[in-house]
C-alpha cells in the first residue's frame, strides 16, 4: 500500500494499543514505525527486475520484524527508563505497528514475502495499492484526535475497526468475482487454467480478470453492479520467450508473477510484461531482456524497465461507467460500438 496509508495505519494502531497513555508523540512514533519496512526501496539490487522481485522481502518478513520489534522495544526501554510504558506494552505496540504493514501489503496484488527466507509470497489481491475507502477512516479518526485528545485511543480503535471491516469486505467481493469466473469457464478449454483477479484502481467494485492460456490470455472486467454475471473476455496474444537461453532475472520474474507474463518480440528487443499489475495498456512493469541491432545475435544486458504510457483522458469516463455496471464497455475500456476486437471464451 501507499506510504500515507501505512503511516496512518501505524499511527492508529499505536494509539489504540497505547490506550490512556496515547498522545500525539505516540501517534507520530507509530506512523514512523508503520512506514519502516518500506525503507527497503532504498536498496539497489543492481537492476530494475531484482529491485522489483526483492521488494517486500526481508524487511516485510515476520521472521525479521518480530525480533526487530523486540530489539527496538528493549533499546527504548533501556535508554528511556522513565517511560510510562511497561516493556510488554511497549513491545506489543512496536510489534503491531511493524507487522500490520506487511499484513496489509499482502492483501494487494504485488506479493509480500511474509515468511522470508522461505520462498513463499502472499498476494490476496483484494485491494488496490491505493484505496481511499480503506485509508479515509484512518485519516478522519486521526484528524479527530486533534480535537478530542482525551479520546485518542477510542478514535484510533474506531479507525482500525472501520478499515479492517473494509478489508474483510474486499475479500468477500473478491470471492464473488472468482465464483463468477469459475462458473463461466466451466466446460470450456480454459477450465482449470490459471486465473488472476484483482480490483481496478481505487475501488473494490470493478474487478479485472486474467485467464492464462498457452499462447493467449483472456482479459475481462466484472463489476458488482453488473446486471448479469457474464464476463465479456478479450483474447490477447501472450507470446513466448523465443530463445534457448533465459536470463536468471527473467526466471526470477516468472516465479514472482507465477508465469503471468506477456512476451513481445519487435525484432530488435524482447520485452516481458507483468500482466497482474495495471490494466488496458497501462502495465507499469515492462522490461527489455534482450536486444540486438541489424539482426545480429541477441545480447542480454541488464534488463531495462520501459515507461508506462500516459493515461488517456477518454478512458476515465469509460472506467467509471464500467464500474457502474455498463457491460457494453470491454476490458480495453472500449464501447462495443467502437472498432475494438471482441472474442468470447473458446467453447468446448
DANOR-V740584 format. One record per backbone hydrogen bond with DSSP energy under -1.0 kcal/mol. NH is the residue of the N-H (numbers start at 0). CO is the residue of the C=O. If there is no record, write none. Layout:
nh=<NH	NH>
co=<CO	CO>
//
This chain:
nh=<1	5	6	7	8	9	10	11	12	13	14	15	16	17	18	20	21	26	27	28	29	30	31	32	33	37	38	39	40	41	42	50	51	52	53	59	60	61	63	64	65	67	68	69	70	71	72	73	74	75	76	77	78	79	82	89	90	91	92	93	94	95	96	97	98	99	102	103	104	105	106	107	111	112	113	115	117	119	121	123	124	125	126	133	134	135	138	139	140	141	142	143	144	145	146	147	150	154	155	156	157	158	159	160	161	162	163	164	165	166	167	168	169	170	171	172	173	174	175	176	177	178	179	180	181	182	183	184	187	190	192	195	197	199	202	206	207	208	209	210	211	212	216	217	218	219	221	223	225	233	235	237	238	250	251	252	253	254	255	256	258	259	260	261	262	263	265	269	270	271	272	273	274	278	281	282	285	286	287	288	289	290	291	295	298	303	305	314	315	318	319	320	321	322	323	324	325	326	328	329	332	335	337	339	342>
co=<128	1	2	3	4	5	6	7	8	9	10	11	12	13	14	17	18	22	23	24	25	26	27	28	29	34	35	36	37	38	39	46	47	48	49	56	57	113	60	60	61	63	64	65	66	67	68	69	70	71	72	73	74	75	79	85	86	87	88	89	90	91	92	93	94	95	98	99	100	101	103	104	121	55	111	112	114	117	111	105	107	106	106	130	130	131	134	135	136	137	138	139	140	142	143	143	147	150	151	152	153	154	155	156	157	158	159	160	161	162	163	164	165	166	167	168	169	170	171	172	173	174	175	176	177	178	179	180	184	187	189	209	207	205	199	221	197	219	195	217	193	215	235	210	233	208	206	204	222	218	216	214	214	246	247	248	249	250	251	252	253	256	258	272	237	270	268	289	263	286	261	284	259	281	278	280	283	271	303	269	269	298	267	292	290	287	285	311	312	314	315	316	317	318	319	321	320	324	325	333	329	327	334	337	232>
//
